[in-house]
């Protein structure tokens, strides 16, 4: 009787016998390890997001690169879209090691005679010379301003934001102050407010008007097209030559308290506003 009771007690998992602890230990540890692995997997960063956050490109573009075999993790080719990158993983893009950098957003009031490129084999001055000491992170210009155009130019290593700010479908506001070689007639002003076709493609002019308090050679024009030299081409189309062109607003950012040739970091509020576009 006592023997049976003792046996029943062991089956119920009595705490008095040390052997009971040993027999139950493996069964406790197994689900614990599974939980840790699951937690680790959930804590990782999706590979396309990792690439975008590293400033390489947008998430959508990253998916294409992953699919076509441009990415390795810890030396192994990864083509799985939902792959999770862990903090100690080594990620390479086209053989080059990439890592997450702190996101930087630098706004420059560009002067004349600087080209919007990372470097120039003809020895011309580039905008990168103006922001060389802005940050240790490698940042890139968002869009372009031609050599003789002045005004706002944004730099960042945030690939997703750069993609969004340069794509026409997001209707990012760009306002220019154009100085013309002669007065803009009222007739041509009205034409600019209608359908304008340049090089066989319609240009979407959001607004155009004379600059208040200035001569009629001074015109404000708002567009969201990203085509090269498009503002100059618009006025050329109507027989006017742009003598000066200044971008005074870009995606809600202005030149307030930013002298020509100087730069500044965006405020957190400005960054948040850009992300909500």
Secondary structure, DSSP 8 states (H G I E B T S, - for coil): -HHHHHHHHHHTT-SS-HHHHHHHHHHHHHHHHHHHHHHHHHHSEEHHHHHHHTTSS-HHHHHHHHHTT-EEETTEE---TT-EE-TT--EEETTEEE------EEEEEE-TT-BSSS--TT---BGGGTSTTS-SS--EESS---TTEEEEEEEES-HHHHHHHH-GGG---EEEEEEESS---HHHHHHHTS-EEETTEEE-EEEEEE-TTS-TTEEEEEE----TTHHHHHHHHTT--EEEEEEEEETTEE-TT--TT-EEE--HHHHHHHHT-
